[in-house]
C-alpha cells in the first residue's frame, strides 16, 4: 500500500481594518511543478527548531520586507489539504496547510521577495476566488466567517 507523503505549510491570514486579506501572486519561475502563477498567503514550511509563530514571523518578513516583530499571531483559523501537490524528485508530495489569523502592526510599504510578483489587499469575496486554486473549498468557505 502506497501512503501519500505530505509537507506542512504554515500560512498567515493577515487582515486589515477594512477586513481585506493580504494575498501574494506566486512567481511562476520559482514554482516547482506546474509553474502556474496563483494567489497565496504569506508563509512557508517550518524549519528545524522553529515554532509556528517563529515561522510565520520569518516568512512574513522574508516575503514583505516588514520586520516580523510587527506581526501579531492571533489564532489558528483553518487546516486542510491543499489542492496542489509538490513534485520532489520522482515523487509528488501533498501539502497540508495550517492557516493562522494574524495582524500587521505597521503601515510600512512592502518589498516583495523573489517568490512573488505582486501583492494586493483583497476583499473577502475576491480572496475566496483568487485563493481557490491552492486552498481547499473548506478554507475558502470559512473566509465568510470574517465578514461579521
Residue pairs with C-beta under 8 A, 6 or more apart in sequence:
4 93
4 94
5 91
5 93
5 94
6 81
6 93
6 94
6 95
6 96
7 45
7 86
7 93
7 94
7 95
7 96
8 45
8 46
8 95
8 96
8 97
8 98
9 43
9 44
9 45
9 82
9 95
9 96
9 97
9 98
10 43
10 44
10 45
10 46
10 52
10 55
10 56
10 59
10 98
10 100
11 40
11 41
11 42
11 43
11 97
11 98
11 99
11 100
12 22
12 41
12 42
12 43
12 56
12 59
12 60
12 71
12 73
12 99
12 100
12 102
13 21
13 41
13 77
13 99
13 100
13 101
13 102
14 21
14 22
14 41
14 42
14 60
14 71
14 102
14 103
14 104
15 21
15 22
15 101
15 102
15 103
15 146
16 22
16 104
16 121
18 121
19 123
19 124
19 146
19 147
20 121
20 122
20 123
20 124
20 127
21 41
21 121
21 122
21 123
21 124
21 127
21 143
21 146
22 41
22 42
22 104
22 119
22 120
22 121
23 39
23 40
23 41
23 119
23 120
23 121
23 122
23 127
23 130
23 131
24 39
24 40
24 41
24 42
24 63
24 112
24 115
24 116
24 118
24 119
25 37
25 38
25 39
25 40
25 116
25 117
25 118
25 119
26 37
26 38
26 39
26 40
26 115
26 116
26 117
27 37
27 114
27 115
27 116
27 117
28 35
28 36
28 37
29 35
30 114
30 115
31 37
32 86
32 87
32 88
33 84
33 85
33 86
33 87
33 92
34 84
36 133
37 117
38 133
38 134
39 122
39 127
39 130
39 131
39 133
39 134
40 116
40 131
40 134
41 99
41 131
42 56
42 59
42 60
42 63
42 64
43 55
43 56
43 59
43 60
43 99
44 55
44 58
44 59
44 62
45 55
46 52
46 55
47 55
47 58
50 58
52 73
52 98
52 100
53 73
56 68
56 71
56 73
56 100
56 102
57 68
57 69
57 71
57 73
58 68
60 66
60 68
60 71
60 102
60 104
61 67
61 68
61 71
62 113
62 115
63 112
63 113
63 115
63 116
64 110
64 111
64 112
64 119
65 108
65 109
65 110
65 111
65 112
65 113
66 104
66 106
66 108
66 110
67 106
70 104
70 105
70 106
70 108
71 102
71 103
71 104
71 105
72 102
72 103
72 104
72 105
73 100
73 101
73 102
74 100
74 101
74 102
74 103
75 100
75 101
76 98
76 99
76 100
76 101
77 99
77 100
77 101
77 142
78 97
78 98
78 99
78 138
78 139
78 142
79 96
79 97
79 98
79 99
80 96
80 97
80 135
80 136
80 138
80 139
81 94
81 95
81 96
81 97
81 136
82 94
82 95
82 96
82 97
82 134
82 135
82 136
83 132
83 133
83 134
83 135
83 136
84 95
84 133
84 134
85 92
85 93
85 94
85 95
86 92
86 93
86 94
86 95
87 93
97 134
97 135
97 136
97 139
99 139
110 119
112 118
112 119
122 130
124 143
124 144
124 146
124 147
127 140
127 143
128 140
128 141
128 143
128 144
131 139
131 140
131 143
132 140
